[in-house]
């Protein structure tokens, strides 16, 4: 937003260099390519998982509080300042840490094969905003939230500011790109709408079931992408059956009541942590951890989905008052906070199976889902 009180001199000297939005988008790309980030006023941070500078060494690592707990650092003041598992902490080893030794420190799924680590000392972070931004950039990029700090031989870094992250997460830049008729099994007259944001590479879609009318509230299902459940038929979750049942409910509503429905298919795999990190969480679940604890041990939040984007999609479609098909009260609250009126929460539960019973119980007991 322009500053109304800017002087004439300010307008004669426009800012040079990339915009905050571009720097942020390039930062995500840099992390996925294994390049370091150079925060103005902060350190250079090299992503441990993807780093291509194989000769890099560092005296300090930036990891999550949850990872610090696994490394037995919670008795140290600097590692015990937050209850949030994905809060960053700074640790120092007794000697320079190479990438080969850093990767087992960063990845909890390697703990059984690499049980001995450390000792480490937690230290105060003088650049807290940059540390928090780095962890969030890692989540967006779908990599482990762990970095070498000011590495030697870390390669040329990408310059940015901690505040650039705000530009990247601006949902107001979401627009409808195209729409087309898409016959589906549930309804042969369905229409698909594609959305794109200039600040994000993900492309979300909405599927309209039935004839859209302004005098009837649509039945809406906000469904986050799940490759394993939606496409491969995974029994570890209930995503695939929920998707199919949601479309069937909308088709029945359109056929019997003359109403319409909207499926929002959101590209936010693994509750927002990405496909690869979700599969890492699956590996930890095989070791006995539930869904929430598995995400936390990775240093990632157990809920990182972008519900304001869903609200913006509904606004662009013209559905500001809806009936929401969900067992998750958090979805209702998030959409209402973003300006969507939810007139009714419609219960949406499918039978469990031996593979997902614990998962569904965790959603009920730890994530607040209202299951019967």
Kinemage of the C-alpha trace (Angstrom):
@kinemage 1
@onewidth
@group {chain A} dominant
@subgroup {mainchain}
@vectorlist {calphas} color= white
{ca unk a 1} P 0.000 0.000 0.000
{ca unk a 2} L 1.308 3.449 -0.898
{ca unk a 3} L 2.189 5.872 1.893
{ca unk a 4} L -0.090 8.894 1.504
{ca unk a 5} L 2.433 11.063 3.343
{ca unk a 6} L 5.400 10.180 1.148
{ca unk a 7} L 7.391 13.177 0.015
{ca unk a 8} L 8.050 14.216 -3.576
{ca unk a 9} L 11.646 13.120 -3.104
{ca unk a 10} L 10.440 9.623 -2.189
{ca unk a 11} L 8.575 9.360 -5.501
{ca unk a 12} L 11.640 10.511 -7.400
{ca unk a 13} L 13.686 7.653 -5.922
{ca unk a 14} L 11.772 4.390 -6.374
{ca unk a 15} L 13.054 1.318 -4.565
{ca unk a 16} L 15.545 -0.721 -6.556
{ca unk a 17} L 15.927 -4.475 -6.795
{ca unk a 18} L 13.391 -7.330 -6.616
{ca unk a 19} L 10.095 -6.830 -4.800
{ca unk a 20} L 9.504 -8.558 -1.438
{ca unk a 21} L 7.081 -10.917 -3.175
{ca unk a 22} L 9.698 -11.947 -5.731
{ca unk a 23} L 12.433 -12.384 -3.113
{ca unk a 24} L 10.114 -14.616 -1.088
{ca unk a 25} L 9.119 -16.762 -4.069
{ca unk a 26} L 12.773 -17.092 -5.058
{ca unk a 27} L 13.627 -18.080 -1.477
{ca unk a 28} L 11.266 -21.065 -1.653
{ca unk a 29} L 12.807 -22.057 -4.973
{ca unk a 30} L 16.299 -21.632 -3.519
{ca unk a 31} L 15.561 -24.006 -0.642
{ca unk a 32} L 14.196 -26.662 -2.966
{ca unk a 33} L 17.384 -26.362 -5.053
{ca unk a 34} L 19.614 -26.558 -1.984
{ca unk a 35} L 20.820 -22.957 -1.997
{ca unk a 36} L 21.401 -20.884 1.120
{ca unk a 37} L 19.359 -17.873 2.256
{ca unk a 38} L 21.089 -14.655 3.275
{ca unk a 39} L 18.818 -12.710 5.635
{ca unk a 40} L 19.453 -8.975 5.868
{ca unk a 41} L 20.415 -8.285 9.469
{ca unk a 42} L 20.690 -11.998 10.149
{ca unk a 43} L 22.729 -15.051 9.199
{ca unk a 44} L 23.230 -17.126 6.091
{ca unk a 45} L 21.171 -20.309 6.447
{ca unk a 46} L 21.844 -23.427 4.360
{ca unk a 47} L 19.044 -26.054 4.188
{ca unk a 48} L 20.489 -29.302 5.510
{ca unk a 49} L 18.202 -31.663 3.595
{ca unk a 50} L 18.682 -30.281 0.081
{ca unk a 51} L 22.107 -28.597 0.316
{ca unk a 52} L 24.239 -29.127 -2.773
{ca unk a 53} L 27.360 -27.588 -1.203
{ca unk a 54} L 28.635 -30.955 -0.029
{ca unk a 55} L 31.770 -29.491 1.535
{ca unk a 56} L 29.844 -27.130 3.807
{ca unk a 57} L 30.651 -26.966 7.515
{ca unk a 58} L 29.134 -24.942 10.342
{ca unk a 59} L 29.531 -24.486 14.063
{ca unk a 60} L 25.802 -23.927 14.631
{ca unk a 61} L 22.538 -25.456 13.425
{ca unk a 62} L 19.016 -24.036 13.465
{ca unk a 63} L 16.491 -26.779 14.302
{ca unk a 64} L 13.039 -27.031 15.865
{ca unk a 65} L 12.188 -27.167 19.555
{ca unk a 66} L 10.689 -30.631 19.020
{ca unk a 67} L 13.940 -31.837 17.483
{ca unk a 68} L 15.803 -30.323 20.400
{ca unk a 69} L 13.661 -32.357 22.783
{ca unk a 70} L 14.634 -35.549 20.966
{ca unk a 71} L 18.291 -34.522 21.306
{ca unk a 72} L 17.771 -34.146 25.106
{ca unk a 73} L 18.238 -30.369 25.133
{ca unk a 74} L 15.051 -29.398 26.975
{ca unk a 75} L 16.922 -29.018 30.259
{ca unk a 76} L 18.790 -26.079 28.705
{ca unk a 77} L 17.164 -22.670 29.063
{ca unk a 78} L 17.516 -21.607 25.420
{ca unk a 79} L 15.919 -24.846 24.218
{ca unk a 80} L 12.980 -24.767 26.626
{ca unk a 81} L 11.492 -21.330 25.991
{ca unk a 82} L 8.505 -22.414 23.924
{ca unk a 83} L 5.855 -25.118 23.969
{ca unk a 84} L 5.435 -24.908 20.181
{ca unk a 85} L 7.189 -27.867 18.524
{ca unk a 86} L 8.118 -25.911 15.383
{ca unk a 87} L 9.697 -22.961 17.225
{ca unk a 88} L 13.363 -22.612 16.158
{ca unk a 89} L 16.301 -23.140 18.480
{ca unk a 90} L 20.008 -22.624 17.864
{ca unk a 91} L 22.484 -25.347 18.805
{ca unk a 92} L 26.268 -25.586 18.748
{ca unk a 93} L 28.401 -28.719 18.597
{ca unk a 94} L 31.794 -29.315 20.111
{ca unk a 95} L 33.414 -29.188 16.665
{ca unk a 96} L 32.400 -28.065 13.158
{ca unk a 97} L 29.425 -30.008 11.794
{ca unk a 98} L 29.536 -31.376 8.235
{ca unk a 99} L 26.530 -32.157 6.058
{ca unk a 100} L 27.048 -35.885 6.638
{ca unk a 101} L 26.702 -35.415 10.381
{ca unk a 102} L 24.036 -32.704 10.098
{ca unk a 103} L 21.509 -34.776 8.151
{ca unk a 104} L 20.896 -37.408 10.863
{ca unk a 105} L 20.541 -34.511 13.319
{ca unk a 106} L 17.884 -32.903 11.091
{ca unk a 107} L 15.837 -35.978 10.151
{ca unk a 108} L 14.093 -37.895 12.989
{ca unk a 109} L 13.207 -40.752 10.646
{ca unk a 110} L 16.926 -41.630 10.700
{ca unk a 111} L 17.141 -41.844 14.489
{ca unk a 112} L 17.024 -45.632 14.733
{ca unk a 113} L 19.924 -45.960 12.292
{ca unk a 114} L 21.898 -43.087 13.877
{ca unk a 115} L 21.186 -43.114 17.630
{ca unk a 116} L 24.323 -41.290 18.810
{ca unk a 117} L 24.445 -37.524 18.321
{ca unk a 118} L 25.941 -34.570 20.170
{ca unk a 119} L 26.655 -33.329 22.709
{ca unk a 120} L 25.104 -29.966 21.827
{ca unk a 121} L 24.543 -26.698 23.620
{ca unk a 122} L 21.490 -24.514 22.965
{ca unk a 123} L 22.237 -20.821 22.505
{ca unk a 124} L 20.248 -17.586 22.387
{ca unk a 125} L 19.039 -16.435 18.960
{ca unk a 126} L 19.788 -12.788 18.282
{ca unk a 127} L 17.836 -12.872 14.990
{ca unk a 128} L 14.493 -14.386 16.060
{ca unk a 129} L 12.395 -13.008 13.167
{ca unk a 130} L 14.779 -14.435 10.599
{ca unk a 131} L 14.795 -17.817 12.368
{ca unk a 132} L 10.993 -18.036 12.424
{ca unk a 133} L 10.798 -17.002 8.760
{ca unk a 134} L 13.340 -19.648 7.787
{ca unk a 135} L 11.323 -22.412 9.452
{ca unk a 136} L 8.175 -21.281 7.641
{ca unk a 137} L 9.994 -21.094 4.299
{ca unk a 138} L 11.138 -24.682 4.873
{ca unk a 139} L 7.556 -25.813 5.496
{ca unk a 140} L 6.340 -24.066 2.334
{ca unk a 141} L 9.174 -25.638 0.335
{ca unk a 142} L 8.292 -29.067 1.755
{ca unk a 143} L 11.725 -29.730 3.277
{ca unk a 144} L 12.939 -30.451 6.791
{ca unk a 145} L 13.100 -27.300 8.960
{ca unk a 146} L 16.807 -27.520 9.732
{ca unk a 147} L 19.665 -25.257 8.636
{ca unk a 148} L 23.400 -24.788 8.890
{ca unk a 149} L 24.127 -21.315 10.252
{ca unk a 150} L 26.752 -19.193 8.469
{ca unk a 151} L 28.328 -22.238 6.816
{ca unk a 152} L 31.830 -22.312 5.409
{ca unk a 153} L 31.758 -23.220 1.699
{ca unk a 154} L 27.966 -22.983 1.663
{ca unk a 155} L 27.742 -21.542 -1.833
{ca unk a 156} L 26.305 -18.251 -3.041
{ca unk a 157} L 23.203 -17.381 -0.966
{ca unk a 158} L 19.925 -15.781 -1.998
{ca unk a 159} L 19.395 -12.361 -0.326
{ca unk a 160} L 16.072 -11.530 1.351
{ca unk a 161} L 14.396 -9.940 4.376
{ca unk a 162} L 12.444 -11.726 7.098
{ca unk a 163} L 9.456 -9.483 6.338
{ca unk a 164} L 9.314 -10.730 2.722
{ca unk a 165} L 7.347 -13.752 3.924
{ca unk a 166} L 4.220 -11.638 4.385
{ca unk a 167} L 4.146 -10.860 0.654
{ca unk a 168} L 4.325 -14.541 -0.243
{ca unk a 169} L 1.347 -15.478 1.921
{ca unk a 170} L -0.942 -12.702 0.650
{ca unk a 171} L -4.137 -14.555 -0.315
{ca unk a 172} L -5.700 -11.449 -1.874
{ca unk a 173} L -3.832 -12.133 -5.128
{ca unk a 174} L -5.811 -15.276 -5.838
{ca unk a 175} L -7.848 -15.138 -9.064
{ca unk a 176} L -9.937 -17.401 -11.271
{ca unk a 177} L -7.841 -18.384 -14.295
{ca unk a 178} L -10.215 -20.603 -16.272
{ca unk a 179} L -13.294 -22.786 -15.984
{ca unk a 180} L -14.712 -25.652 -18.030
{ca unk a 181} L -17.362 -28.358 -18.012
{ca unk a 182} L -16.063 -31.570 -16.428
{ca unk a 183} L -18.336 -34.630 -16.389
{ca unk a 184} L -17.543 -36.717 -13.302
{ca unk a 185} L -19.003 -39.948 -11.949
{ca unk a 186} L -21.025 -38.103 -9.315
{ca unk a 187} L -22.468 -35.563 -11.756
{ca unk a 188} L -22.090 -35.395 -15.528
{ca unk a 189} L -22.852 -31.664 -15.618
{ca unk a 190} L -20.114 -30.613 -13.179
{ca unk a 191} L -17.941 -27.576 -13.826
{ca unk a 192} L -14.317 -27.161 -12.752
{ca unk a 193} L -12.788 -23.788 -11.884
{ca unk a 194} L -9.029 -23.243 -11.634
{ca unk a 195} L -7.421 -20.637 -9.381
{ca unk a 196} L -3.931 -19.187 -9.386
{ca unk a 197} L -2.043 -16.849 -7.086
{ca unk a 198} L 0.905 -14.797 -8.315
{ca unk a 199} L 2.510 -15.303 -4.905
{ca unk a 200} L 2.300 -19.104 -4.889
{ca unk a 201} L 2.979 -22.000 -7.250
{ca unk a 202} L 0.037 -24.098 -6.069
{ca unk a 203} L -3.036 -24.188 -8.307
{ca unk a 204} L -6.258 -24.948 -6.432
{ca unk a 205} L -9.505 -26.012 -8.092
{ca unk a 206} L -13.206 -25.988 -7.290
{ca unk a 207} L -15.745 -28.443 -8.671
{ca unk a 208} L -19.302 -27.128 -8.964
{ca unk a 209} L -21.993 -29.797 -8.668
{ca unk a 210} L -25.497 -28.849 -9.829
{ca unk a 211} L -26.834 -25.537 -11.039
{ca unk a 212} L -25.379 -22.573 -9.137
{ca unk a 213} L -28.157 -20.354 -7.828
{ca unk a 214} L -28.021 -17.271 -5.672
{ca unk a 215} L -31.048 -18.151 -3.526
{ca unk a 216} L -29.732 -21.465 -2.171
{ca unk a 217} L -26.748 -22.072 0.079
{ca unk a 218} L -24.319 -24.550 -1.472
{ca unk a 219} L -23.180 -27.697 0.284
{ca unk a 220} L -19.402 -27.242 0.472
{ca unk a 221} L -16.581 -29.681 1.125
{ca unk a 222} L -13.124 -28.208 1.769
{ca unk a 223} L -10.825 -31.079 0.839
{ca unk a 224} L -7.039 -30.927 1.089
{ca unk a 225} L -5.057 -32.885 -1.467
{ca unk a 226} L -4.040 -36.394 -0.402
{ca unk a 227} L -2.189 -38.311 -3.102
{ca unk a 228} L -1.976 -41.491 -1.046
{ca unk a 229} L -5.655 -41.503 -0.094
{ca unk a 230} L -7.367 -39.836 -3.055
{ca unk a 231} L -5.394 -41.556 -5.826
{ca unk a 232} L -3.646 -44.629 -4.427
{ca unk a 233} L -6.427 -45.794 -2.116
{ca unk a 234} L -4.438 -45.629 1.117
{ca unk a 235} L -6.122 -47.186 4.152
{ca unk a 236} L -4.046 -45.115 6.590
{ca unk a 237} L -6.481 -42.182 6.337
{ca unk a 238} L -10.105 -41.549 5.361
{ca unk a 239} L -9.403 -38.922 2.684
{ca unk a 240} L -10.392 -40.950 -0.373
{ca unk a 241} L -13.729 -42.153 1.056
{ca unk a 242} L -14.477 -38.644 2.366
{ca unk a 243} L -13.845 -37.167 -1.084
{ca unk a 244} L -16.138 -39.668 -2.795
{ca unk a 245} L -18.843 -39.376 -0.120
{ca unk a 246} L -18.708 -35.583 -0.315
{ca unk a 247} L -19.272 -35.590 -4.080
{ca unk a 248} L -22.102 -38.097 -3.702
{ca unk a 249} L -23.770 -35.923 -1.052
{ca unk a 250} L -23.555 -32.858 -3.300
{ca unk a 251} L -24.923 -34.773 -6.287
{ca unk a 252} L -27.817 -36.084 -4.192
{ca unk a 253} L -28.510 -32.575 -2.889
{ca unk a 254} L -28.597 -31.245 -6.456
{ca unk a 255} L -30.760 -34.097 -7.745
{ca unk a 256} L -33.299 -34.308 -4.937
{ca unk a 257} L -33.431 -30.756 -3.571
{ca unk a 258} L -32.494 -28.659 -6.579
{ca unk a 259} L -29.471 -27.349 -4.692
{ca unk a 260} L -25.822 -27.184 -5.605
{ca unk a 261} L -22.457 -28.044 -4.122
{ca unk a 262} L -18.841 -26.925 -4.205
{ca unk a 263} L -15.814 -29.141 -3.732
{ca unk a 264} L -12.744 -27.042 -2.960
{ca unk a 265} L -9.729 -29.207 -3.784
{ca unk a 266} L -6.808 -27.525 -2.035
{ca unk a 267} L -3.204 -28.239 -2.988
{ca unk a 268} L -1.932 -28.523 0.582
{ca unk a 269} L -0.800 -32.093 1.034
{ca unk a 270} L -0.268 -33.518 4.493
{ca unk a 271} L -2.266 -30.802 6.306
{ca unk a 272} L 0.109 -28.267 4.788
{ca unk a 273} L 3.511 -29.913 5.384
{ca unk a 274} L 3.906 -31.399 1.896
{ca unk a 275} L 3.934 -34.917 0.469
{ca unk a 276} L 7.504 -35.895 1.359
{ca unk a 277} L 7.222 -34.686 4.930
{ca unk a 278} L 3.882 -36.476 5.214
{ca unk a 279} L 5.582 -39.715 4.160
{ca unk a 280} L 8.304 -39.046 6.719
{ca unk a 281} L 5.530 -38.727 9.296
{ca unk a 282} L 4.141 -42.070 8.107
{ca unk a 283} L 7.530 -43.631 8.780
{ca unk a 284} L 7.467 -42.241 12.304
{ca unk a 285} L 3.924 -43.554 12.748
{ca unk a 286} L 5.276 -47.003 11.935
{ca unk a 287} L 7.586 -46.496 14.912
{ca unk a 288} L 4.585 -45.929 17.188
{ca unk a 289} L 3.950 -42.161 17.078
{ca unk a 290} L 0.491 -40.794 16.324
{ca unk a 291} L -0.183 -38.225 13.601
{ca unk a 292} L 0.316 -35.159 15.793
{ca unk a 293} L 3.482 -36.416 17.482
{ca unk a 294} L 4.967 -37.532 14.163
{ca unk a 295} L 4.532 -34.061 12.660
{ca unk a 296} L 5.922 -32.448 15.792
{ca unk a 297} L 9.010 -34.658 15.809
{ca unk a 298} L 9.697 -33.429 12.292
{ca unk a 299} L 9.597 -29.895 13.689
{ca unk a 300} L 6.416 -29.131 11.764
{ca unk a 301} L 2.966 -27.996 12.913
{ca unk a 302} L 0.231 -30.618 12.937
{ca unk a 303} L -2.068 -28.074 11.225
{ca unk a 304} L -0.633 -25.747 8.563
{ca unk a 305} L -3.434 -25.570 6.006
{ca unk a 306} L -4.359 -22.240 4.455
{ca unk a 307} L -8.082 -21.799 5.120
{ca unk a 308} L -8.151 -18.094 4.110
{ca unk a 309} L -7.351 -19.214 0.553
{ca unk a 310} L -10.444 -21.425 0.653
{ca unk a 311} L -12.506 -18.445 1.799
{ca unk a 312} L -11.157 -16.365 -1.074
{ca unk a 313} L -12.079 -19.132 -3.543
{ca unk a 314} L -15.641 -19.175 -2.223
{ca unk a 315} L -15.862 -15.390 -2.536
{ca unk a 316} L -14.719 -15.516 -6.160
{ca unk a 317} L -17.301 -18.212 -6.929
{ca unk a 318} L -20.015 -16.140 -5.253
{ca unk a 319} L -20.663 -18.466 -2.308
{ca unk a 320} L -20.477 -16.291 0.796
{ca unk a 321} L -23.058 -18.236 2.813
{ca unk a 322} L -22.616 -22.020 2.858
{ca unk a 323} L -23.413 -25.329 4.525
{ca unk a 324} L -20.070 -26.955 5.328
{ca unk a 325} L -19.564 -30.707 5.107
{ca unk a 326} L -17.005 -31.372 7.862
{ca unk a 327} L -16.286 -32.879 11.271
{ca unk a 328} L -13.667 -30.219 12.006
{ca unk a 329} L -14.924 -27.147 13.918
{ca unk a 330} L -11.610 -25.385 13.151
{ca unk a 331} L -12.600 -25.221 9.481
{ca unk a 332} L -15.860 -23.526 10.425
{ca unk a 333} L -14.117 -20.973 12.634
{ca unk a 334} L -11.408 -20.248 10.058
{ca unk a 335} L -13.855 -19.675 7.210
{ca unk a 336} L -16.079 -17.479 9.369
{ca unk a 337} L -13.054 -15.479 10.488
{ca unk a 338} L -12.242 -14.905 6.814
{ca unk a 339} L -15.728 -13.571 6.077
{ca unk a 340} L -17.683 -16.675 5.008
{ca unk a 341} L -20.974 -17.385 6.787
{ca unk a 342} L -21.389 -21.066 7.715
{ca unk a 343} L -25.099 -21.557 8.335
{ca unk a 344} L -24.746 -25.257 9.142
{ca unk a 345} L -22.014 -27.788 9.836
{ca unk a 346} L -23.052 -31.018 8.141
{ca unk a 347} L -21.630 -34.145 9.779
{ca unk a 348} L -19.315 -36.134 7.503
{ca unk a 349} L -17.994 -39.393 8.916
{ca unk a 350} L -17.075 -42.679 7.253
{ca unk a 351} L -16.471 -46.078 8.899
{ca unk a 352} L -12.938 -46.741 10.111
{ca unk a 353} L -10.740 -49.716 9.254
{ca unk a 354} L -7.916 -51.499 11.121
{ca unk a 355} L -5.326 -49.242 9.455
{ca unk a 356} L -6.862 -45.837 10.206
{ca unk a 357} L -8.686 -46.367 13.508
{ca unk a 358} L -5.837 -44.808 15.513
{ca unk a 359} L -5.582 -41.935 13.030
{ca unk a 360} L -9.282 -41.120 13.386
{ca unk a 361} L -9.083 -41.389 17.175
{ca unk a 362} L -6.177 -38.939 17.140
{ca unk a 363} L -8.204 -36.474 15.070
{ca unk a 364} L -10.967 -36.758 17.654
{ca unk a 365} L -8.870 -36.691 20.813
{ca unk a 366} L -6.072 -34.291 19.827
{ca unk a 367} L -7.318 -32.263 16.858
{ca unk a 368} L -10.841 -31.543 18.045
{ca unk a 369} L -12.774 -33.379 15.338
{ca unk a 370} L -16.379 -34.219 16.254
{ca unk a 371} L -16.643 -37.928 15.513
{ca unk a 372} L -19.414 -40.265 16.594
